[in-house]
Amino acid sequence: MVLGVKHIIILLLAFPALGVSAVERPNILIILTDDQGTIDANCYGSTDLRTPNIDRLAATGVRFTQAYAHTVCCPARAALMTGRHPQRGGVHHWTQGDLNGPDGINMALGEVTLAEALKPAGYRTALYGKWHLGAHRDFGPKKQGFDEFFGIRDGFIDNYNHYFLHGSGFHDLYEGIKPVKAPGKYFPELMVQRSLKFIMQNKDRPFLLYVPFNIPHYPEQALKRFEAVYKDIADPARRSYAAIVSTTDHYIGQIVDKLEALGLRENTIIIFMSDNGHSEETGNRIRVDNHRSGYPKGHFYGASGGGSTGKWIGQKGSFLEGGVRVPAIISWPGKIAEGEVRNQIAHSCDWLPTLTELAGIKLQQKDIDGKSIVNLVKGTSDQSPQEAYYFYYGKQLQAIRSGKWKLHFPHGYRTMAGQPGGKDGIPTAYTQAKIGLSLFNLEKDVGETTDVKARHPKVLAKLQSLGQAMREELGDQGQKGSGQREAGRLTKR
């Protein structure tokens, strides 16, 4: 049998490290929340939110204060799943949303996901929740190493009728590529029940369970019990957002409780993270007659805008700290520190090499952009492993973070005001803001308000040089980079 390059890589990924057998390998649970703000958990400093289950993970693990994902959903998920810059796999913009719609961008099948890295080492793999890396039937989770997939292939749905609400709408709830019709059933409940069943069925073997929630992303359809909890908050935006955050926390707790009930907690590594900052897409309404969801024209489904960034500024859609700095926790009781905080920089790309190392899988792949942060997690190093962290989207490198410095490159960024329109209803009419070449010292200027490039020309020159090297590697849209495995955009059939 002739093996392709991808299959050879996967076999190499599964090469066991000394002293770790398949039986001893830990389970891995990844919980990814959607549009959860920078400090929107009690353990991150929120004083009005109730998040006992996220707080429990922090109390039994290591909490990062300078963790980065991305500014919008698709690239954040590509980085998490592959450990690589999203552009390498073709995820340089919004991916195809409707399985039955026009062909569009889908993450390249040549990308090796964490699921594909773990399967040859004996892991059973499942994804219940939001994929958002391309909806086409020839792509998707079950083509990228997941044994099971139940959820939404695009970015968001109404939680009760399961329709994507931008544009004219389309149904988006699938078992693999088979449509699932379950009107009236609450999607977070459905995906968590599937998660609990998977844990039970695989309690005697190592598993990867990826649970990418579609909440607290809009529409903010919280459980009624949590709406009642926050009835005394005066600000209606914060009240709505608080209820959906606590709803998310509630479902996280159900999964952790199941692990504990089955005696699996100490053999399960849990990663908790958000995909980007909170949303300010407060203008989303149904704008057409006869919308496929059945909602009337004018129906509001946008974000409340009630998220919080604390002392930072920005939100989803910007590359300011509030858009890309997210809550992130790793918990593995008895194996790593508990109740500790790490102030070093980490990135979602770093989880793949970190988890494979912790699982005893020798990562032979040479083109991973992420670096293992095991030494940070264990407290044996106080240095972030990367020289620089890059934020690249669309046609431009947007920003670089290196040590205490952050360089913004000239671009216009979107504040995600949320006026749906354009192809397939993807929002295009954003509120625009402009930023020039700007250098900030985040140790002294957390609000990114004072440009200091004139005072630090050597720092500016260094970061510009790093940025130019990244541009040359990835190309204008990530399609010309040397690391590109195969195109993620389909041609018309």
Beta strands, then each sheet from edge to edge (+ up, - down):
strand 1: 27-33
strand 2: 61-68
strand 3: 124-130
strand 4: 148-152
strand 5: 163-164
strand 6: 170-171
strand 7: 174-175
strand 8: 178-179
strand 9: 207-212
strand 10: 268-274
strand 11: 325-331
strand 12: 340-347
strand 13: 389-393
strand 14: 396-402
strand 15: 405-408
strand 16: 411-414
strand 17: 432-435
strand 18: 438-441
sheet 1: 8+ 7- 4+ 3+ 9+ 1+ 10+ 11- 2+ 12+
sheet 2: 5+ 6-
sheet 3: 13+ 14- 15+ 18-
sheet 4: 16+ 17-
end
